[in-house]
Amino acid sequence: MGAIERGGYRFVPEYSVIQQNGAIHVYNRESFIEEIQFHFSGKYPELDKIEELVDDYCNKHNI
């Protein structure tokens, strides 16, 4: 699962299958902005859920 780019921002998902949680690291250019945490079940998080989290973040921050 690679980075997602939107409006000059880069969203880098990382996750742990063992702990069943993950985070999306938000960058503007090379500067770290914040971390969006999430939980999931199964072997890996659903790509649609990650896209939804990124879309929600972009909408809230007018990106």
Beta strands, then each sheet from edge to edge (+ up, - down):
strand 1: 4-6
strand 2: 9-16
strand 3: 21-28
strand 4: 31-39
sheet 1: 1+ 2- 3+ 4-
end
